[in-house]
Amino acid sequence: MDKENRYSGGSDLPRPKKPIAPPQTSQSSTTPAAPAQQNRPAPRPVVQPVQKNQYDDSDRTRVMQRPTDRSDTQPIAPPPVQLPQKPQGTPPPVRQTAPRKSAPKNKQPAGTPKQKKSHRVKKKKSRLLRVFISLLTTVAILFGIYSFISLRCINSLTKAEPGARTASVSGCLDESYVRNILLIGSDSRDGTRGRSDTMILLSLNSKTDTLTLVSFLRDTYVTLADGHGENRLNAAYSLGGPELLMDTIQNNYKIRIDDYIEVNFLSFASIVDAVGGVEITITDAEAEAINNILRDEVNALAGDPVTADFLPKGGTYQLNGKQALSYSRIRKVGNADFERTERQREVITGIVTSLKDSGADGIRSLTDEALPNLITNMSTFSLYTLSLRAPFLLGYDIEQMQVPADGTWKGETIHGASVLTVDLDENRRLLEDTLYADEP
């Protein structure tokens, strides 16, 4: 019996197991099997290879298989490891480590936030520098224009040669923050020197920002300087000009005066007209006195008709130059020279007020019409430094006083003339307290 029949018989011996054929490929599985030989057990059905699912849940974790176009021997990537999540709200543990030595700082690479911030700072500084240069240029231009106008005004003044001075400055009140300028209003006409009709000290105090107008009464009986004896104060101008008048005031009242501005009738009227007039409230008696002065002398000096610029009655008027001049010369209405000097100070205050409102037109009129008639002993440099203060001077408070002050004089008749005798010591004290105050 051959090998095959031996195993197919009815022997009681155990039958050896036949090895299972390896899985057939897709090509071999489709080929029909050869017909079984006679008396040969039927072959076991071919087991098709099990197609694995797309997902492998052997460990309850779905893992996507690699694409089927790759070889079956390609190893499958292991599933991603999932770390346990920490419960929210639990702060991370602080790791205690030894302090390390600080490593040297490396240079910041280009484009870092520090360099960007530095670039912004440089750009901002450059913009501020351009603004500062623009402002500085504007200020320089404005200063140049102002200096040009100031020098034009200064050059239009009539400069007088400084005369001889004999008064000593020893013992006189003299402070750097006080500037005293004597305004002299003369009744000069036809080129002759008359008496000083007006004597007003313009005192500038830079510590108190105050402009004080001090009227010296013309009938004050004083000792004239340079050996001219005793006389009325206004006689000093006619005897020795502005220098003798300044020396006489300085010797008697002990205040230093170095500068003066002289104004005659016509120049005073032109100043008022240049600023557009002054607003003054007058009484009926003052209106009548103004008309009389206009008729008797002022209109004739100006070459106008006798009745020109008459006022109908008292009231508030914008007085022109001739009317303001006539108002300043009134003596027979009120308390004689006391009220007369008060009117003069009122007109000067009105000129300052009108000058603030007149602007460039007022300055141009002053330069062309009024200033050429003014005479001064101040140098161009001194006038220029004073002009630099002019914008601030217009904002100064204006105060007024008269010398002699009330209660410090008495009326007497000396050599047949009515004069005022003065308590010089008391008036010196009042001048010091008023002009040389070092705080408002």
C-alpha positions in Angstrom: 0.0 0.0 0.0 1.3 3.3 -1.0 1.9 6.1 1.5 -1.5 7.8 0.7 -3.6 4.7 1.1 -1.8 3.9 4.3 -3.0 7.0 6.0 -6.5 6.7 4.5 -7.2 3.3 5.9 -9.2 2.3 9.0 -6.2 2.0 11.2 -6.6 2.8 14.9 -3.3 4.6 14.9 -3.6 8.4 15.3 -3.5 10.2 12.0 -0.9 12.8 11.7 -2.0 16.3 11.1 -1.4 17.6 7.7 0.4 20.9 7.6 -1.8 23.8 6.7 -0.8 25.4 3.5 0.2 29.0 3.6 -2.3 31.5 2.6 -2.6 31.9 -1.1 -2.2 35.1 -2.8 -5.0 36.8 -4.7 -3.8 35.3 -7.9 -3.5 31.8 -6.5 -6.9 32.0 -4.8 -8.6 32.6 -8.1 -7.0 29.6 -9.8 -9.3 26.6 -9.7 -7.9 23.6 -7.7 -6.8 20.5 -9.4 -9.4 17.7 -9.3 -9.0 15.6 -6.3 -7.6 12.1 -6.8 -9.8 9.2 -6.2 -10.3 7.9 -2.7 -8.5 11.1 -1.4 -10.2 13.1 1.3 -11.6 16.4 0.2 -9.1 19.2 0.7 -9.8 21.7 3.3 -11.2 24.9 2.2 -8.7 27.7 1.5 -8.8 30.2 4.2 -8.7 33.7 2.9 -6.5 36.1 4.7 -8.4 38.1 7.2 -8.6 41.7 6.2 -7.9 43.8 9.2 -10.2 46.6 10.1 -9.1 50.1 9.3 -8.8 50.8 13.0 -7.0 48.6 15.5 -8.7 48.5 18.8 -6.6 45.9 20.4 -5.7 48.4 23.1 -8.9 50.3 22.9 -7.1 53.0 21.0 -8.0 53.6 17.4 -4.9 53.8 15.3 -5.2 54.8 11.6 -3.3 52.3 9.5 -1.0 53.5 6.9 -2.2 53.7 3.3 -2.8 50.3 1.7 -0.6 51.1 -1.2 2.4 50.6 1.0 3.9 47.2 1.8 2.2 45.1 4.5 5.5 44.7 6.1 5.7 48.5 6.8 5.7 49.0 10.6 2.7 50.7 12.0 3.4 53.9 13.8 2.7 53.6 17.5 -0.2 55.5 18.9 0.5 59.0 20.4 1.3 59.0 24.0 -1.3 60.9 26.0 0.1 62.6 29.1 -2.2 63.0 32.1 -3.6 66.5 32.3 -3.0 68.5 35.4 -6.1 69.7 37.2 -6.9 73.4 36.4 -6.3 76.0 39.1 -3.4 74.1 40.6 -0.3 76.3 40.5 2.8 74.7 39.1 5.3 73.6 41.7 8.1 76.0 42.3 11.4 74.5 41.6 14.0 75.6 44.0 17.3 76.1 42.3 20.5 77.7 43.3 21.1 81.2 42.0 23.1 81.3 38.8 25.6 83.8 38.0 24.3 86.3 35.5 25.6 85.6 32.1 27.0 88.5 30.1 24.4 90.2 28.1 24.6 89.7 24.4 24.0 92.4 22.0 20.4 92.6 20.9 19.9 91.4 17.3 18.6 93.8 14.8 14.8 94.5 14.9 14.4 93.7 18.6 11.9 95.8 20.7 14.7 97.7 22.4 16.1 99.0 19.2 12.6 99.8 17.9 12.0 101.8 21.1 15.3 103.6 20.7 14.4 104.4 17.1 11.1 105.9 18.3 12.8 108.0 20.9 15.3 109.4 18.3 12.5 110.2 16.0 10.6 112.0 18.7 13.7 114.0 19.7 14.3 115.0 16.0 10.7 116.2 15.7 11.0 118.3 18.9 14.3 119.7 17.6 12.6 120.8 14.4 9.7 122.5 16.4 12.2 124.3 18.6 14.2 125.5 15.7 11.0 126.8 14.0 9.9 128.6 17.2 13.4 130.1 17.6 13.4 131.3 14.0 9.9 132.9 14.5 11.1 134.7 17.6 14.2 135.9 15.9 12.2 137.4 13.0 9.7 139.1 15.4 12.5 140.5 17.4 14.2 141.8 14.3 11.0 143.5 13.2 10.4 145.0 16.7 14.0 146.2 16.8 13.7 147.8 13.4 10.5 149.7 14.4 12.1 150.8 17.8 15.3 152.1 16.1 13.1 153.9 13.6 11.2 155.7 16.4 14.4 156.4 18.3 16.2 157.9 15.3 13.2 160.2 14.7 13.7 161.9 18.1 15.8 165.1 18.4 19.0 164.4 20.3 20.3 167.2 22.6 23.9 167.5 23.5 24.3 166.6 27.2 24.8 169.7 29.3 27.0 170.3 32.3 25.7 168.9 35.6 26.8 170.3 39.0 24.6 168.4 41.4 26.2 165.7 43.5 24.7 162.2 43.6 26.0 161.6 47.1 23.2 160.9 49.5 20.6 160.6 46.7 18.2 157.7 46.4 19.5 155.5 43.7 18.5 151.8 43.0 19.1 149.7 39.9 15.4 148.7 39.7 14.2 152.3 39.5 14.5 154.5 36.4 13.7 158.2 36.7 12.9 160.3 33.6 11.9 163.9 33.9 9.2 165.0 31.5 9.4 168.8 30.9 6.5 170.6 29.3 7.6 174.0 28.3 5.7 177.0 27.0 8.5 177.7 24.5 7.4 179.5 21.3 9.2 181.2 18.5 12.4 179.4 19.4 12.7 181.0 22.8 13.1 179.2 26.0 10.2 179.9 28.3 9.4 178.5 31.8 8.6 174.9 32.5 4.9 174.7 32.4 4.9 171.0 33.3 7.4 169.0 35.5 6.4 165.4 35.8 8.8 162.6 36.9 8.2 159.3 35.2 9.5 156.7 37.7 9.7 153.1 36.5 9.9 150.4 39.3 10.7 146.9 37.9 10.2 145.2 41.3 6.6 146.5 41.8 5.8 146.8 38.0 4.6 150.3 38.7 4.8 153.6 36.7 4.5 156.5 39.0 3.7 160.0 37.8 5.1 162.6 40.2 4.1 166.2 39.6 6.3 168.9 41.0 4.3 172.1 41.6 5.7 175.0 39.7 5.3 177.5 42.5 7.3 175.5 45.0 9.9 177.8 46.7 13.3 176.1 46.6 17.0 176.7 46.4 18.2 176.6 42.8 21.3 174.7 41.9 24.6 176.2 40.7 24.3 179.3 42.9 21.2 180.8 41.4 19.7 181.5 44.8 16.1 180.9 45.9 13.2 181.0 43.5 10.2 179.2 42.2 11.0 175.8 40.9 9.9 176.5 37.3 12.5 179.4 37.1 15.3 176.8 37.0 14.4 175.8 33.4 14.4 179.3 32.1 17.7 180.1 33.8 19.7 177.0 33.0 17.6 174.6 30.9 16.9 170.9 31.6 20.2 170.3 33.4 19.7 173.1 36.0 16.1 171.9 36.6 17.2 168.3 37.1 20.0 169.4 39.5 17.6 171.6 41.5 15.1 168.7 42.0 17.9 166.3 42.8 19.5 168.7 45.4 16.2 169.5 47.2 14.4 166.1 47.1 17.5 163.7 47.0 16.4 161.5 44.1 18.7 160.9 41.3 17.6 162.0 37.8 19.8 161.5 34.7 17.4 161.6 31.8 14.8 164.0 30.5 12.3 164.4 27.6 11.2 167.9 26.6 7.9 168.6 25.0 6.5 171.9 23.8 3.0 172.9 23.0 2.7 171.7 19.5 4.5 168.4 20.1 2.2 167.6 23.0 -0.9 168.2 20.8 0.6 166.0 18.0 1.2 163.1 20.5 -2.4 163.1 21.5 -3.6 163.2 17.9 -1.2 160.4 17.0 -2.8 158.0 19.5 -6.4 159.0 18.5 -7.2 161.4 21.3 -7.9 160.9 25.0 -11.2 160.3 26.7 -11.8 162.9 29.4 -14.9 163.8 31.4 -15.0 167.6 32.0 -17.3 170.0 33.7 -19.2 173.0 32.2 -16.6 175.4 33.8 -13.7 173.4 32.4 -15.4 173.4 28.9 -15.6 177.1 29.0 -12.0 177.4 30.1 -10.9 175.2 27.2 -12.7 177.4 24.7 -11.0 180.5 26.2 -7.5 179.0 25.9 -8.3 177.8 22.3 -9.4 181.2 21.3 -6.6 183.1 23.1 -3.5 181.1 22.1 -3.7 177.5 20.9 -5.7 178.0 17.7 -3.4 180.9 16.8 -0.3 178.6 17.3 -1.9 175.9 15.2 -3.0 178.3 12.5 -6.6 177.4 12.8 -9.8 179.7 13.0 -10.3 181.3 16.4 -13.4 179.3 17.3 -12.1 175.9 16.0 -12.8 172.8 18.1 -14.9 174.6 20.7 -16.9 172.4 23.1 -20.6 173.1 23.6 -20.7 172.1 27.3 -19.4 169.7 29.9 -19.5 165.9 29.4 -17.3 163.0 28.3 -15.4 163.7 25.2 -12.6 162.1 23.1 -10.4 165.3 23.2 -8.1 165.9 20.2 -4.6 167.3 20.6 -5.5 171.0 20.9 -8.4 170.4 23.3 -6.2 168.1 25.5 -3.5 170.8 25.6 -6.0 173.5 26.6 -7.4 171.2 29.3 -3.9 170.7 30.7 -3.3 174.4 30.9 -6.4 175.3 32.9 -5.4 177.2 36.1 -8.4 179.3 37.1 -10.8 176.5 37.7 -10.7 174.5 40.9 -7.7 174.5 43.3 -5.2 176.4 41.1 -2.0 174.5 40.3 -3.0 171.5 42.4 -5.9 170.6 40.1 -3.9 171.7 37.0 -1.2 169.1 37.6 -3.9 166.5 38.3 -5.3 167.3 34.8 -1.9 166.9 33.3 -1.4 163.5 34.8 -4.9 162.5 33.7 -4.0 163.4 30.1 -0.7 161.4 30.2 -2.6 158.4 31.6 -5.1 158.8 28.7 -2.3 158.8 26.2 -0.9 155.5 27.6 -4.3 153.9 27.5 -5.0 155.1 23.9 -1.5 153.9 22.8 -2.4 150.4 23.9 -5.5 150.5 21.6 -4.0 152.3 18.6 -1.6 149.5 17.6 0.7 149.8 14.6 -1.2 152.9 13.2 -0.6 154.8 16.5 3.1 153.9 16.5 3.5 155.0 12.8 1.8 158.3 13.6 4.0 158.9 16.6 7.1 158.2 14.6 6.1 160.4 11.7 4.4 163.3 13.4 5.0 163.5 17.2 8.5 162.1 18.0 10.5 164.5 15.8 9.3 167.3 18.1 10.6 165.7 21.2 14.0 166.6 22.6 16.0 164.2 24.8 19.5 163.8 26.2 19.3 160.0 26.2 21.7 158.0 24.0 20.5 155.7 21.2 21.6 152.7 23.3 19.8 153.9 26.4 16.6 154.5 24.4 16.9 151.1 22.7 17.2 149.2 26.1 14.2 151.2 27.3 12.2 150.3 24.2 12.8 146.6 25.0 10.9 147.1 28.2 8.1 149.1 26.4 5.7 146.0 25.9 6.0 145.3 29.7 5.7 149.0 30.6 2.2 149.1 29.0 1.1 146.5 31.5 2.4 148.4 34.5 0.1 149.9 37.1 -0.1 153.7 37.0 0.1 155.6 40.2 0.1 159.4 40.8 1.3 161.7 43.4 2.2 165.4 43.8 5.1 167.2 45.5 4.7 168.9 47.9 2.1 166.4 49.2 -1.0 167.6 51.1 -0.2 168.7 54.6 3.5 169.3 53.9 3.4 172.9 52.5 2.0 176.3 53.3 1.3 179.4 51.1 3.5 182.5 51.6 4.2 185.7 49.8 8.0 186.2 49.3 9.3 189.2 47.4 5.8 190.0 46.4 5.2 186.6 44.8 2.8 183.9 46.0 4.8 180.7 46.6 4.6 177.4 48.5 7.1 176.7 51.2 7.8 173.0 51.7 8.7 170.5 54.4 11.5 168.9 52.4 12.3 166.1 54.8 8.7 164.8 54.8 8.5 164.9 51.0 11.8 163.0 50.7 10.4 160.3 52.9 7.2 160.0 50.9 9.1 159.9 47.6 11.3 157.1 49.0 8.3 155.0 50.2 6.5 155.5 46.9 9.2 155.3 44.2 11.7 152.9 45.8 9.4 150.3 47.2 10.9 146.8 46.8 7.6 144.9 46.9 4.1 145.5 45.6 
